[in-house]
Amino acid sequence: MGVLALVFGILSFVCLGPIGGILAVVFGILGLAKAKQLEGRGRGMSIAGIVLAIVNFVVTIGVVILIIVLATATSHSMSIRSGDPASPSTYEVGITNCSVDALGSANFNGVIRNTTESRRSFMVSTEITDSFGTTMPSFPSLVIDIPPGGSRPWQAMTFTDPVGDITCRVIGVDNLLN
C-alpha cells in the first residue's frame, strides 16, 4: 500500500493531478494501517505519498486561485479598454455599401478614418433591418491598428430574405484596446 501511495503521489504531479493526490492519500492511510501490522515496513512510503498529495493539493489550489485572479484582472482590463464608446472626435465613419444579394446575403460596408495623432483600433457596431422591419443580428466589425490620419475598411454581414430592400446604420463606435 505504501508503494501505491508513493506512486500516486508522484503521478499527481506528472499526469493525474488531484485524482492522483486523492488516491495517494487513500493508499497512504491504508499503508499506515498495514505498516502497524508489519512492524513499520512501508510506513515511510505511505507518509511520503500523503505528503506529496498534500503538496499537490496546495499547488493545485494556488494555481486555480492564480488563474481566477488573472482572468478577473484581464477581463476587467479588457472591459475598461474595449467597451468604452469612442469619442466622435477620434474617428470619421463612411458608408460605401448597403445591399442584399439574390441569396439573402446582406452586406454593409464602409471605411473608418482615425482622426487622432496616434494609432487607434475601433469596434464598429451596426444594425441591418430588412423590408419587414426585422433587425438582423450582425457582429461588430473590428478595425485594428489604424495609423494617425489613416483609414481602414469595415464590414458587417448577415442573412435575410432576399426580397425587398434593407436599411443599414452604424449604431456605435467603441474603443478597442486604446
Secondary structure, DSSP 4 states (H G I P E B T S, - for coil): -HHHHHHHHHHIIIIIHHHHHHHHHHHHHHHHHHHHHTTTTTHHHHHHHHHHHHHHHHHHHHHHHHHHHHHHHHHHHHHHHHSSBPPGGGEEEEEEEEEE-TT-EEEEEEEEEE-SSS-EEEEEEEEEE-TTSPEEP-PPEEEEEEPTT-EEEEEEEEE--SSS--EEEEEEEEES--
